């Protein structure tokens, strides 16, 4: 597997999209969450508003599942987390896993 290129720290994904460097493909996927509080689900996670967010409501691990209808190459994954706003809900670990179905996922990246 080739080593993925890293986005420079502080890079603005929206600016990269405007310049044609990247293309947002999340709308082509089916998104699901392991749990969420009412009014804090997938719509708020994906709405591009930094004032809204996903809030889990259950035991760990808290999962965001993104399933594409067909095999899709993903070159970049952008996650916005604001530790200063709410440290208790900011993840301490993020694991990125890929596979052909939920039962054969393999971790390809772990960030702490």
N, C-alpha and C positions, 0 to 999 in steps of 0.2 A: 504494500500500500504506500502511495506517495505521501510525503509529509505535507499536511495542509498548510496553506499560507495563513498567516495570522493578520487580522485587521489591526492597524495601528491603534494603540490605546487612545481613546477619545474620538475615534473616527465616528462621524455622523452617518448612520445607515441611510437616512433619508437623502442626504447630500450625495452619497454614493449611488443611490437609485436615480436621482435627478441627472447625474452625469453619465448614466448608462453603465457604470462600473459593475453594478449588481442589479438583480431583478427580484422583487418580492414575490415569492411563490406560495406563501402560506395560505392564500385564498383557494389554492388548488387542493388543499388537504382537508381531512376531517379531523377536528380537534376535540379532545375529551380530557376531562380532569378526574383525578382520583376522588376529589371531593371539592365542594365550594359552598360558601355561605350565600344565601339568596342575594342577588344583585351584585355578586363579586365573582362571576364566572368567566367563560370563554370570551363573551362579548367585551367585557371590561379588560381582559388580558390583551385583546387584539385591537382595541379601538384607537390607538395612537395618542391617547390622552394620558399624560403623566400624572394626572390627578385621580385616575381610576386604576384599578388593579384587581388581580385575582387574589382571593383570600380563601385558603383551604379551611375545611371544617371536618377534621377527622384525624385518625392516627397516622403516623408517618409510616412509610415514606409518602410524600406528597408528589404526585406525578402529573406531568403534562404529556399527553400522548398526541402525536401528530402523525396521521396515517395518510399517505398519498394513495390514490386509486391505482396507480401504476408505478413501476420502478422510476425513481426520480433522483437525480444527482443534486445534492445539497452541498454547496461549497462554503457557505458561511451561515452561522447561526448567531443572531444578535439577541442578547438578553439585557434588559434594563433593570437594575436593582439599585435602590436608594437607601443605603444603610443609615444615613443621617436622618431620614424621614421616619423610619420604623425598624430599628435593629432587630426587634423580636420576630419580625416576619421576613427578614432578609435571609435567604438561604446561606448556610455555611459551606455546603457542598452541592455541586451540580454535576450530574453524570449524564453524558450523551450516549445513547445506545441506538444501534441500527440493526435492522434485520428484515426478513421477508414477512414475518408475523410476530405477534406478541410473545410467542413461546420460544423464539430463537434469537432474541436480542443479544447483541454483544456490545460491551462498553468500548467506545473508541476514544473517549476523552473524559477526563475527570478534572474538575476545577475546585479548589478549596479556597 
